[in-house]
């Protein structure tokens, strides 16, 4: 049973299936994994009991969304506030720096062979996404950090992490996409992801904690620069518009 649930987890990570994504139909998935359908159903029930999957009668099986977890009820109402408050993302990043560091630490202590394989697959997806659009890169980045969360084997950390990603997307979705459009920044992010994965896979918890913290500090500083630049451009545009209006006024 453990081997099959691990295999399904690996499939989710390798394909970058996000919360809400549907798994292949039962017949197709059983054939792909070369297992019987009763055995597959048992594995799906096990993953559902852990809050990893959601089965809907007559509607298939889906990767559990944050809304399927009780903790998300506390974070969900904050989404609208995050969307309307320009500086809200700073609060999200503040807690993420603490959470990501601890999460990487525990992942380095607890990750098993399948967790490490999932993390390596997620890392390769992040690196290969560099040649794609910013939205795809952002999704691959999120999947990588969720693979770290899974490897920590802390259900609370995983659910809180999923909720924080949603809040971050609500508050600065455009800035997050711009993050991946800067060549030097994209290279730095790749190097940081490699460092986090390497420390976890090697079982070096303190090194993993440090790598995760340095990564989040870099992301926070870069996002701040992106937003500061956008604010300067807006101010400059307003000044230019006012000057133009004065010149056109008789």
Backbone as CSV, one residue per row, in Angstrom:
resi,resn,N_x,N_y,N_z,CA_x,CA_y,CA_z,C_x,C_y,C_z
1,UNK,0.824,-1.202,0.000,0.000,0.000,0.000,0.863,1.259,0.000
2,UNK,1.882,1.284,0.882,2.738,2.464,0.977,3.416,2.758,-0.346
3,UNK,3.862,1.695,-1.027,4.537,1.888,-2.314,3.607,2.518,-3.334
4,UNK,2.348,2.080,-3.367,1.410,2.599,-4.355,1.029,4.046,-4.040
5,UNK,0.797,4.363,-2.766,0.472,5.753,-2.425,1.656,6.661,-2.752
6,UNK,2.867,6.173,-2.505,4.062,6.954,-2.856,4.138,7.173,-4.363
7,UNK,3.765,6.141,-5.126,3.801,6.239,-6.587,2.810,7.281,-7.085
8,UNK,1.624,7.301,-6.472,0.618,8.299,-6.858,1.095,9.700,-6.485
9,UNK,1.717,9.819,-5.318,2.272,11.113,-4.893,3.327,11.583,-5.892
10,UNK,4.165,10.640,-6.345,5.217,10.978,-7.307,4.607,11.448,-8.620
11,UNK,3.531,10.792,-9.043,2.857,11.176,-10.284,2.314,12.601,-10.175
12,UNK,1.749,12.937,-9.024,1.223,14.287,-8.810,2.341,15.317,-8.911
13,UNK,3.484,15.011,-8.281,4.614,15.946,-8.298,5.228,16.077,-9.691
14,UNK,5.430,14.943,-10.357,6.077,14.956,-11.671,5.260,15.720,-12.707
15,UNK,3.930,15.620,-12.608,3.069,16.305,-13.582,2.661,17.700,-13.132
16,UNK,3.164,18.102,-11.954,2.858,19.435,-11.466,1.378,19.672,-11.245
17,UNK,0.663,18.626,-10.781,-0.782,18.737,-10.569,-1.050,19.586,-9.321
18,UNK,-1.712,20.689,-9.510,-1.998,21.594,-8.414,-3.329,21.247,-7.762
19,UNK,-3.610,21.818,-6.582,-4.905,21.582,-5.941,-6.050,21.860,-6.902
20,UNK,-6.982,20.907,-6.955,-8.114,21.036,-7.866,-7.925,20.293,-9.172
21,UNK,-6.689,19.890,-9.470,-6.425,19.153,-10.719,-6.979,17.738,-10.621
22,UNK,-7.492,17.234,-11.731,-8.096,15.896,-11.745,-7.063,14.841,-12.130
23,UNK,-7.083,13.721,-11.429,-6.224,12.598,-11.781,-6.816,11.872,-12.984
24,UNK,-6.002,11.082,-13.703,-6.556,10.299,-14.814,-7.690,9.394,-14.326
25,UNK,-8.567,9.009,-15.236,-9.676,8.121,-14.883,-9.140,6.832,-14.264
26,UNK,-9.953,6.226,-13.410,-9.501,5.053,-12.659,-8.953,3.953,-13.556
27,UNK,-9.662,3.636,-14.627,-9.204,2.562,-15.517,-7.847,2.905,-16.128
28,UNK,-7.711,4.149,-16.608,-6.471,4.568,-17.240,-5.324,4.618,-16.237
29,UNK,-5.609,5.113,-15.030,-4.566,5.224,-14.009,-4.107,3.845,-13.539
30,UNK,-5.054,2.921,-13.385,-4.686,1.556,-12.968,-3.798,0.907,-14.020
31,UNK,-4.122,1.119,-15.289,-3.316,0.543,-16.365,-1.937,1.184,-16.392
32,UNK,-1.889,2.494,-16.194,-0.610,3.205,-16.225,0.311,2.760,-15.091
33,UNK,-0.272,2.520,-13.925,0.523,2.115,-12.759,0.684,0.601,-12.654
34,UNK,-0.009,-0.098,-13.566,0.080,-1.559,-13.606,-0.371,-2.198,-12.289
35,UNK,-1.533,-1.741,-11.805,-2.105,-2.301,-10.580,-3.583,-2.596,-10.833
36,UNK,-4.165,-3.395,-9.965,-5.596,-3.681,-10.102,-6.408,-2.473,-9.661
37,UNK,-7.626,-2.378,-10.168,-8.471,-1.243,-9.803,-8.858,-1.266,-8.318
38,UNK,-9.152,-2.460,-7.719,-9.434,-2.479,-6.276,-8.249,-1.960,-5.452
39,UNK,-7.035,-2.344,-5.857,-5.853,-1.888,-5.125,-5.679,-0.378,-5.286
40,UNK,-5.959,0.136,-6.486,-5.863,1.572,-6.729,-6.881,2.319,-5.874
41,UNK,-8.112,1.790,-5.811,-9.152,2.443,-5.012,-8.738,2.519,-3.538
42,UNK,-8.126,1.443,-3.050,-7.689,1.421,-1.656,-6.637,2.501,-1.406
43,UNK,-5.702,2.651,-2.348,-4.659,3.675,-2.207,-5.268,5.075,-2.245
44,UNK,-6.244,5.267,-3.125,-6.909,6.570,-3.222,-7.674,6.878,-1.934
45,UNK,-8.331,5.862,-1.360,-9.031,6.067,-0.090,-8.043,6.467,1.004
46,UNK,-6.875,5.836,0.985,-5.853,6.156,1.992,-5.382,7.598,1.837
47,UNK,-5.113,8.021,0.609,-4.661,9.393,0.365,-5.767,10.397,0.663
48,UNK,-7.017,9.996,0.435,-8.148,10.874,0.746,-8.278,11.073,2.252
49,UNK,-8.026,10.010,3.014,-8.125,10.107,4.473,-7.046,11.019,5.033
50,UNK,-5.947,11.163,4.285,-4.858,12.053,4.696,-5.074,13.479,4.198
51,UNK,-6.167,13.683,3.472,-6.434,15.018,2.953,-5.661,15.367,1.706
52,UNK,-5.059,14.352,1.069,-4.251,14.600,-0.128,-5.092,14.592,-1.394
53,UNK,-6.124,13.732,-1.426,-7.004,13.623,-2.585,-8.460,13.807,-2.165
54,UNK,-9.281,14.131,-3.146,-10.718,14.245,-2.915,-11.421,13.457,-4.008
55,UNK,-12.248,12.492,-3.614,-13.003,11.697,-4.588,-14.437,12.186,-4.621
56,UNK,-14.933,12.429,-5.821,-16.305,12.899,-5.981,-17.089,11.842,-6.739
57,UNK,-18.181,11.402,-6.167,-18.983,10.330,-6.762,-19.388,10.703,-8.190
58,UNK,-18.975,9.865,-9.122,-19.292,10.094,-10.518,-18.506,11.219,-11.151
59,UNK,-17.576,11.833,-10.371,-16.843,12.983,-10.911,-15.351,12.835,-10.925
60,UNK,-14.835,11.679,-10.507,-13.400,11.468,-10.549,-12.684,11.798,-9.250
61,UNK,-11.363,11.765,-9.317,-10.515,12.015,-8.151,-9.644,13.237,-8.417
62,UNK,-9.531,14.117,-7.429,-8.821,15.385,-7.593,-7.781,15.583,-6.495
63,UNK,-6.749,16.350,-6.820,-5.784,16.752,-5.802,-6.520,17.689,-4.860
64,UNK,-6.411,17.431,-3.559,-7.161,18.219,-2.583,-6.772,19.688,-2.651
65,UNK,-7.767,20.532,-2.664,-7.546,21.979,-2.688,-7.526,22.507,-1.271
66,UNK,-6.876,23.648,-1.032,-6.858,24.205,0.317,-8.253,24.347,0.913
67,UNK,-9.244,24.590,0.059,-10.606,24.754,0.567,-11.156,23.477,1.171
68,UNK,-10.501,22.339,0.848,-10.953,21.067,1.398,-10.407,20.838,2.804
69,UNK,-9.544,21.739,3.256,-8.935,21.572,4.568,-9.500,22.604,5.542
70,UNK,-9.767,22.206,6.784,-10.332,23.131,7.766,-9.494,24.382,7.970
71,UNK,-8.162,24.251,7.943,-7.312,25.405,8.174,-7.517,26.488,7.128
72,UNK,-7.907,26.084,5.933,-8.097,27.071,4.868,-9.248,28.006,5.177
73,UNK,-10.184,27.565,6.026,-11.313,28.413,6.375,-10.834,29.672,7.088
74,UNK,-9.702,29.546,7.806,-9.162,30.708,8.515,-8.423,31.642,7.565
75,UNK,-7.831,31.077,6.524,-7.058,31.879,5.586,-7.893,32.423,4.448
76,UNK,-8.947,31.691,4.061,-9.754,32.077,2.911,-10.289,33.502,2.946
77,UNK,-10.884,33.957,4.069,-11.445,35.315,4.115,-10.404,36.411,3.907
78,UNK,-9.119,36.063,4.079,-8.079,37.074,3.925,-7.781,37.392,2.461
79,UNK,-8.251,36.522,1.538,-7.927,36.703,0.126,-8.423,38.041,-0.415
80,UNK,-9.676,38.391,-0.092,-10.226,39.657,-0.589,-9.469,40.838,-0.014
81,UNK,-9.111,40.735,1.258,-8.347,41.812,1.891,-6.972,41.942,1.254
82,UNK,-6.347,40.794,0.942,-5.026,40.809,0.320,-5.071,41.473,-1.046
83,UNK,-6.159,41.212,-1.787,-6.286,41.777,-3.131,-6.443,43.285,-3.096
84,UNK,-7.023,43.820,-2.001,-7.285,45.250,-1.946,-6.260,46.052,-1.175
85,UNK,-5.287,45.389,-0.568,-4.284,46.075,0.238,-2.900,45.907,-0.391
86,UNK,-2.322,46.970,-0.957,-1.047,46.886,-1.677,0.103,46.279,-0.866
87,UNK,0.169,46.573,0.419,1.302,46.094,1.204,1.071,44.775,1.913
88,UNK,-0.050,44.135,1.637,-0.430,42.922,2.362,0.594,41.796,2.175
89,UNK,1.215,41.769,1.014,2.123,40.653,0.721,3.313,40.617,1.671
90,UNK,3.649,41.761,2.271,4.772,41.777,3.218,4.458,40.891,4.425
91,UNK,3.204,40.908,4.865,2.810,40.053,5.987,2.934,38.578,5.612
92,UNK,2.533,38.261,4.377,2.600,36.874,3.912,4.057,36.410,3.856
93,UNK,4.917,37.254,3.312,6.327,36.872,3.191,6.982,36.741,4.562
94,UNK,6.559,37.565,5.500,7.135,37.507,6.841,6.912,36.137,7.473
95,UNK,5.681,35.646,7.379,5.405,34.340,7.969,6.000,33.215,7.131
96,UNK,6.075,33.429,5.810,6.656,32.386,4.961,8.130,32.172,5.249
97,UNK,8.856,33.243,5.583,10.281,33.079,5.882,10.476,32.143,7.065
98,UNK,9.624,32.291,8.045,9.710,31.417,9.215,9.250,30.009,8.870
99,UNK,8.118,29.917,8.182,7.541,28.612,7.862,8.427,27.812,6.910
100,UNK,8.901,28.452,5.840,9.722,27.746,4.857,11.010,27.207,5.479
101,UNK,11.611,28.006,6.349,12.855,27.583,6.982,12.634,26.331,7.833
102,UNK,11.571,26.348,8.653,11.271,25.180,9.492,10.861,23.979,8.649
103,UNK,10.118,24.262,7.598,9.639,23.190,6.727,10.812,22.470,6.057
104,UNK,11.777,23.231,5.557,12.957,22.641,4.925,13.776,21.861,5.945
105,UNK,13.869,22.408,7.160,14.598,21.736,8.239,14.004,20.354,8.496
106,UNK,12.696,20.291,8.685,12.035,19.015,8.975,12.053,18.076,7.767
107,UNK,11.997,18.640,6.568,12.061,17.803,5.371,13.414,17.096,5.301
108,UNK,14.477,17.809,5.654,15.808,17.199,5.639,15.924,16.077,6.668
109,UNK,15.182,16.211,7.755,15.207,15.179,8.792,14.350,13.971,8.446
110,UNK,13.225,14.201,7.745,12.201,13.166,7.603,12.020,12.612,6.199
111,UNK,12.539,13.277,5.196,12.278,12.847,3.814,12.743,11.416,3.574
112,UNK,11.826,10.612,3.030,12.168,9.247,2.645,12.565,9.201,1.179
113,UNK,12.887,8.021,0.673,13.308,7.889,-0.731,12.300,8.470,-1.720
114,UNK,10.999,8.220,-1.493,10.005,8.733,-2.429,9.880,10.251,-2.324
115,UNK,9.974,10.768,-1.106,9.939,12.225,-0.930,11.084,12.879,-1.702
116,UNK,12.262,12.276,-1.617,13.430,12.837,-2.301,13.267,12.749,-3.814
117,UNK,12.675,11.651,-4.276,12.423,11.516,-5.709,11.418,12.567,-6.177
118,UNK,10.372,12.788,-5.367,9.368,13.806,-5.698,9.994,15.198,-5.739
119,UNK,10.864,15.462,-4.773,11.516,16.775,-4.705,12.436,16.983,-5.898
120,UNK,13.165,15.928,-6.268,14.055,16.025,-7.424,13.256,16.266,-8.702
121,UNK,12.119,15.589,-8.821,11.266,15.777,-9.999,10.720,17.202,-10.036
122,UNK,10.317,17.722,-8.870,9.797,19.090,-8.808,10.885,20.101,-9.146
123,UNK,12.116,19.824,-8.697,13.247,20.706,-9.024,13.488,20.725,-10.523
124,UNK,13.474,19.555,-11.138,13.702,19.479,-12.588,12.607,20.221,-13.354
125,UNK,11.375,20.176,-12.829,10.282,20.918,-13.467,10.517,22.421,-13.376
126,UNK,11.019,22.872,-12.222,11.317,24.299,-12.048,12.403,24.731,-13.032
127,UNK,13.456,23.933,-13.139,14.570,24.294,-14.015,14.157,24.280,-15.481
128,UNK,13.340,23.307,-15.870,12.908,23.210,-17.266,11.878,24.271,-17.616
129,UNK,11.205,24.820,-16.599,10.178,25.839,-16.849,10.784,27.182,-17.221
130,UNK,12.114,27.292,-17.094,12.782,28.566,-17.366,12.559,29.056,-18.790
131,UNK,12.336,28.119,-19.704,12.162,28.501,-21.109,10.699,28.759,-21.465
132,UNK,9.812,28.717,-20.467,8.379,28.880,-20.731,7.903,30.250,-20.240
133,UNK,6.606,30.446,-20.237,6.050,31.726,-19.814,6.102,31.872,-18.297
134,UNK,5.937,33.104,-17.837,6.064,33.411,-16.416,5.034,32.674,-15.571
135,UNK,3.826,32.516,-16.075,2.776,31.845,-15.312,3.127,30.388,-15.061
136,UNK,3.668,29.724,-16.088,4.084,28.326,-15.932,5.224,28.213,-14.933
137,UNK,6.153,29.164,-14.989,7.270,29.165,-14.050,6.781,29.344,-12.617
138,UNK,5.792,30.221,-12.432,5.253,30.452,-11.091,4.606,29.181,-10.540
139,UNK,3.900,28.451,-11.398,3.262,27.206,-10.969,4.303,26.156,-10.600
140,UNK,5.359,26.069,-11.404,6.419,25.095,-11.121,7.112,25.437,-9.805
141,UNK,7.303,26.729,-9.562,7.916,27.181,-8.313,7.048,26.776,-7.123
142,UNK,5.743,27.011,-7.226,4.823,26.639,-6.146,4.863,25.132,-5.894
143,UNK,4.888,24.351,-6.976,4.915,22.892,-6.849,6.182,22.425,-6.147
144,UNK,7.292,23.115,-6.406,8.562,22.753,-5.746,8.432,22.938,-4.233
145,UNK,7.920,24.092,-3.821,7.802,24.363,-2.388,6.777,23.455,-1.727
146,UNK,5.750,23.061,-2.481,4.794,22.116,-1.924,5.426,20.729,-1.777
147,UNK,6.376,20.389,-2.657,7.090,19.112,-2.521,7.938,19.121,-1.252
148,UNK,8.510,20.285,-0.931,9.252,20.415,0.331,8.286,20.237,1.506
149,UNK,7.104,20.850,1.394,6.101,20.725,2.451,5.703,19.267,2.656
150,UNK,5.505,18.555,1.558,5.144,17.131,1.654,6.254,16.346,2.343
151,UNK,7.504,16.682,2.009,8.644,15.951,2.576,8.814,16.220,4.068
152,UNK,8.240,17.326,4.554,8.343,17.628,5.989,7.469,16.703,6.822
153,UNK,6.490,16.050,6.168,5.550,15.142,6.841,4.860,15.827,8.016
154,UNK,4.515,17.094,7.800,3.744,17.846,8.786,2.499,18.358,8.077
155,UNK,1.347,17.745,8.378,0.113,18.065,7.668,-0.304,19.517,7.855
156,UNK,-0.054,20.070,9.041,-0.434,21.456,9.296,0.410,22.401,8.443
157,UNK,1.719,22.154,8.401,2.596,22.981,7.582,2.150,22.964,6.125
158,UNK,1.800,21.786,5.640,1.408,21.663,4.235,0.170,22.504,3.932
159,UNK,-0.839,22.409,4.792,-2.076,23.128,4.534,-1.887,24.634,4.669
160,UNK,-1.140,25.069,5.676,-0.887,26.499,5.840,-0.104,27.022,4.638
161,UNK,0.858,26.237,4.176,1.670,26.637,3.036,0.799,26.829,1.793
162,UNK,-0.121,25.908,1.567,-1.011,26.014,0.410,-1.854,27.282,0.504
163,UNK,-2.331,27.590,1.701,-3.123,28.798,1.883,-2.322,30.062,1.663
164,UNK,-1.058,30.056,2.098,-0.203,31.232,1.920,0.099,31.489,0.448
165,UNK,0.255,30.426,-0.327,0.483,30.603,-1.760,-0.708,31.305,-2.393
166,UNK,-1.909,30.921,-1.975,-3.109,31.558,-2.516,-3.157,33.036,-2.151
167,UNK,-2.813,33.352,-0.902,-2.816,34.746,-0.469,-1.783,35.563,-1.240
168,UNK,-0.619,34.970,-1.471,0.430,35.672,-2.195,-0.010,35.961,-3.625
169,UNK,-0.665,34.975,-4.245,-1.134,35.180,-5.621,-2.206,36.263,-5.681
170,UNK,-3.055,36.321,-4.664,-4.107,37.340,-4.636,-3.513,38.739,-4.492
171,UNK,-2.442,38.856,-3.710,-1.927,40.183,-3.391,-0.967,40.737,-4.433
172,UNK,-0.143,39.880,-5.037,0.856,40.404,-5.977,1.048,39.462,-7.169
173,UNK,-0.016,39.035,-7.785,0.096,38.080,-8.885,0.956,38.625,-10.026
174,UNK,0.781,39.921,-10.366,1.560,40.494,-11.467,3.036,40.595,-11.117
175,UNK,3.334,40.971,-9.894,4.738,41.076,-9.476,5.396,39.703,-9.456
176,UNK,4.643,38.687,-9.040,5.192,37.331,-9.020,5.582,36.889,-10.423
177,UNK,4.754,37.231,-11.408,5.071,36.850,-12.775,6.288,37.620,-13.285
178,UNK,6.399,38.900,-12.926,7.549,39.694,-13.351,8.849,39.151,-12.771
179,UNK,8.727,38.503,-11.605,9.894,37.946,-10.935,10.669,36.995,-11.850
180,UNK,9.944,36.265,-12.689,10.569,35.248,-13.526,11.013,35.786,-14.885
181,UNK,10.732,37.066,-15.138,11.086,37.650,-16.433,12.447,38.322,-16.415
182,UNK,13.062,38.431,-15.235,14.386,39.045,-15.108,15.423,37.934,-15.179
183,UNK,16.233,37.893,-16.252,17.196,36.792,-16.443,18.092,36.526,-15.237
184,UNK,18.680,37.563,-14.660,19.590,37.360,-13.527,18.840,36.824,-12.312
185,UNK,17.611,37.273,-12.138,16.800,36.798,-11.019,16.409,35.340,-11.214
186,UNK,16.019,34.985,-12.444,15.632,33.603,-12.739,16.791,32.649,-12.450
187,UNK,18.019,33.052,-12.820,19.186,32.197,-12.574,19.438,32.041,-11.075
188,UNK,19.295,33.143,-10.345,19.496,33.087,-8.897,18.465,32.179,-8.237
189,UNK,17.215,32.262,-8.686,16.164,31.407,-8.140,16.470,29.936,-8.394
190,UNK,16.942,29.619,-9.599,17.302,28.233,-9.922,18.390,27.730,-8.974
191,UNK,19.415,28.565,-8.765,20.518,28.174,-7.872,20.020,27.965,-6.447
192,UNK,19.112,28.817,-6.010,18.583,28.695,-4.649,17.732,27.437,-4.494
193,UNK,16.935,27.127,-5.510,16.131,25.901,-5.458,17.038,24.666,-5.420
194,UNK,18.112,24.712,-6.193,19.067,23.586,-6.176,19.649,23.409,-4.773
195,UNK,20.013,24.520,-4.136,20.626,24.460,-2.803,19.654,23.879,-1.779
196,UNK,18.401,24.280,-1.843,17.395,23.754,-0.907,17.221,22.256,-1.113
197,UNK,17.060,21.848,-2.376,16.846,20.424,-2.676,18.059,19.594,-2.272
198,UNK,19.255,20.102,-2.573,20.474,19.346,-2.259,20.603,19.115,-0.757
199,UNK,20.322,20.146,0.049,20.448,20.018,1.500,19.425,19.025,2.056
200,UNK,18.203,19.067,1.524,17.164,18.145,2.000,17.507,16.716,1.613
201,UNK,17.870,16.518,0.361,18.180,15.167,-0.120,19.386,14.577,0.610
202,UNK,20.358,15.452,0.985,21.546,14.983,1.703,21.288,14.819,3.197
203,UNK,20.105,15.242,3.655,19.781,15.103,5.065,20.527,16.076,5.960
204,UNK,20.708,17.322,5.476,21.406,18.338,6.263,20.402,19.425,6.679
205,UNK,19.740,19.240,7.817,18.646,20.133,8.217,19.017,21.599,8.400
206,UNK,20.115,21.894,9.072,20.490,23.293,9.291,20.823,23.980,7.972
207,UNK,21.489,23.251,7.096,21.815,23.799,5.785,20.541,24.048,4.978
208,UNK,19.582,23.147,5.102,18.308,23.309,4.399,17.565,24.528,4.929
209,UNK,17.570,24.703,6.247,16.906,25.860,6.857,17.518,27.165,6.346
210,UNK,18.855,27.209,6.327,19.552,28.420,5.874,19.270,28.703,4.405
211,UNK,19.307,27.657,3.582,19.060,27.827,2.141,17.656,28.347,1.892
212,UNK,16.680,27.827,2.627,15.292,28.273,2.458,15.130,29.726,2.883
213,UNK,15.765,30.099,3.982,15.663,31.468,4.480,16.314,32.455,3.514
214,UNK,17.486,32.118,3.010,18.168,32.994,2.047,17.329,33.162,0.786
215,UNK,16.687,32.084,0.369,15.826,32.132,-0.821,14.672,33.101,-0.615
216,UNK,13.978,32.985,0.517,12.827,33.855,0.768,13.252,35.311,0.947
217,UNK,14.406,35.542,1.555,14.899,36.920,1.705,15.189,37.528,0.336
218,UNK,15.747,36.709,-0.566,16.034,37.182,-1.921,14.736,37.501,-2.657
219,UNK,13.752,36.608,-2.554,12.467,36.819,-3.218,11.804,38.084,-2.686
220,UNK,11.813,38.257,-1.361,11.185,39.427,-0.761,11.837,40.713,-1.248
221,UNK,13.159,40.742,-1.260,13.866,41.945,-1.690,13.616,42.245,-3.165
222,UNK,13.595,41.204,-3.987,13.368,41.399,-5.418,11.948,41.886,-5.689
223,UNK,10.973,41.319,-4.989,9.590,41.769,-5.143,9.435,43.223,-4.706
224,UNK,10.157,43.591,-3.654,10.093,44.978,-3.188,10.647,45.915,-4.264
225,UNK,11.747,45.511,-4.896,12.333,46.329,-5.957,11.386,46.453,-7.149
226,UNK,10.719,45.348,-7.481,9.766,45.367,-8.604,8.618,46.318,-8.305
227,UNK,8.100,46.249,-7.084,6.982,47.117,-6.731,7.421,48.579,-6.613
228,UNK,8.626,48.824,-6.103,9.134,50.199,-6.014,9.299,50.793,-7.407
229,UNK,9.800,49.971,-8.327,9.981,50.441,-9.696,8.629,50.762,-10.338
230,UNK,7.633,49.903,-10.074,6.296,50.141,-10.620,5.707,51.434,-10.055
231,UNK,5.945,51.678,-8.758,5.440,52.904,-8.135,6.113,54.134,-8.742
232,UNK,7.418,54.050,-8.992,8.127,55.176,-9.617,7.575,55.464,-11.004
233,UNK,7.304,54.402,-11.750,6.762,54.577,-13.095,5.382,55.242,-13.058
234,UNK,4.579,54.839,-12.071,3.246,55.449,-11.949,3.361,56.932,-11.610
235,UNK,4.283,57.267,-10.692,4.468,58.673,-10.328,4.945,59.479,-11.533
236,UNK,5.899,58.916,-12.260,6.432,59.597,-13.430,5.350,59.816,-14.481
237,UNK,4.492,58.808,-14.656,3.419,58.914,-15.640,2.421,59.997,-15.253
238,UNK,2.105,60.082,-13.948,1.160,61.108,-13.500,1.722,62.513,-13.709
239,UNK,3.013,62.674,-13.419,3.656,63.975,-13.617,3.628,64.359,-15.086
240,UNK,3.945,63.384,-15.964,3.955,63.646,-17.403,2.560,64.019,-17.904
241,UNK,1.544,63.341,-17.376,0.167,63.637,-17.785,-0.257,65.042,-17.362
242,UNK,0.112,65.424,-16.127,-0.231,66.759,-15.658,0.468,67.831,-16.487
243,UNK,1.748,67.581,-16.821,2.499,68.538,-17.625,1.879,68.685,-19.013
244,UNK,1.455,67.537,-19.561,0.835,67.563,-20.886,-0.471,68.344,-20.855
245,UNK,-1.240,68.165,-19.790,-2.501,68.894,-19.660,-2.257,70.405,-19.568
246,UNK,-1.200,70.795,-18.853,-0.883,72.212,-18.721,-0.526,72.803,-20.095
247,UNK,0.259,72.051,-20.869,0.688,72.533,-22.179,-0.473,72.680,-23.143
248,UNK,-1.507,71.813,-22.947,-2.667,71.858,-23.849,-3.695,72.887,-23.418
249,UNK,-3.567,73.343,-22.157,-4.539,74.326,-21.654,-4.216,75.714,-22.230
250,UNK,-5.178,76.379,-22.877,-4.912,77.698,-23.473,-4.604,78.753,-22.408
